[in-house]
């Protein structure tokens, strides 16, 4: 009897391992469905959509209506807030206040652009830390503690989702339908526009997908 126990234990362990592997595969397959929906913990999730007022709803956040604090509650995560100064040659040229979520519920990344007037941005810059210059000439300024508290009350203007899994054109089409427009960009990037949900998807082989949401211009 005693000699049979190790074998039974190994068989049991193997079965558990197989179940875990299957569970991981299933969860990974469902990740994109979660990240492309208006997440709610009660399971009554709605699709990403634009309301009658022209506001995009995504991941439980209503653009230009939800504050950063609202977003942190919806994403169940705290953010890293910083002021970025982009050079004129950059696509985001100018000063922006951004909140970065390095890993939300499914390990995807989220970047929020906050709505702030030039005077507030200048004040935050003056009270922030010594600027840090990156090799790409982008400057980062960390906020003073009071600046962080003020930033959490600002509205979310734009949301960029970087999914934790590879996203294909076929997946986008299955989820959002055919793109209204697709255009090639620099360095092999392709841009796919889905105005019905305020989305522009940026894809490139062997690179992270960017799903950028913003309210349609009126």
Secondary structure, DSSP 8 states (H G I E B T S, - for coil): -HHHHHHHHHHHHHHHHHHHHHHHHHHHHHHHHHHTEE--TTS--EESEE-TTS-EEETTEETTTSBHHHHHHHHTS--EEEEEEE-TTSTT-EEEEEEEES--TTS-EEEEEE---HHHHHHHHHHS---EE-TTS-EEEE--HHHHHHHTTSBEEEEEEE-SS---HHHHHHHH-S-SEEEE-GGG-EEEEEGGGTEEEEE-TTS--EEEEE----
